[in-house]
Amino acid sequence: MMRCSDEALVLRRTPFRETSLLLHCFTRQGGLLAAVARGVRATGRSAVLLDRAALAGFHTVVIGRSARSAQGLSTLTSVEIMHPRHRLMHLATALLAAQVAQEILYRFMVPFEPNPNVFELLEWAWNGLDTGADPLSVMGICQGRLIRALGYGWRTDCCAGCGITARLAYFSAKRGQVVCDRCAAPYIGQTIHGHPAQAGHRLFPLGNHLHGVLQHLEWTEDFDRLPRTDKAVLYRIGQACLVQLGKAPLLSDPPFRQMLGLHPVDSLLPA
Ligand SMILES: [Zn+2]
């Protein structure tokens, strides 16, 4: 029997047997794993000492767990709130944003594979959402950072077509890289069999500000001052890259977009 203690973010809870909960956790040192919180749904004499409130919501908790093997189903032995976040679960748009972040983890992370960078990113996103920060901004930055932290490309230094480092005017979701205006030209404003030619290449215009934003993915004052349309483009770039990587759209994206009043599908800008 192995025992350990670790920081954890509880992603999902489902009733398990008569009185228990099955928790899907993302732990700092153990990655994604499942743990059973025995007896937490019981009442009266059979109730256990595990704090059920600590398992609800979006707190960073410290859990103790035991398991027969490194990748076996864990049993929760203790739980304590380390960093509370009480507001997020009462903010409808923030909740939908948290769903998007969670789906990215489930889709792109392998169970039991730790990734402290991704752990800290999720905490960063939950902190922002919990303090009432704009969910579109949080997710725009969070997605880009997640794509990089998960080891997928997100190159912003040179053109995917010719390699030059100037006149970088578009971002290609297909390549996960910026494209210069000359290399993009053949795909902009043309139609193939009546459809916009850039559709297959998912080229996003970067305007004056977005190239810098894509490079640093930092929440600066300049970022804060960006028009909402630019923040929406940053979010759409992240989603388009994730679709490209995962070969399917995220289920949590349409409800989030709808709540924000964004277009239900990517409307590509005319050249
Ligand atoms: Zn080029």
Residues whose N, C-alpha, C, O or C-beta is under 5 A from the ligand:
A	BS01	ZN	C159 G161 C162 G163 C180 C183
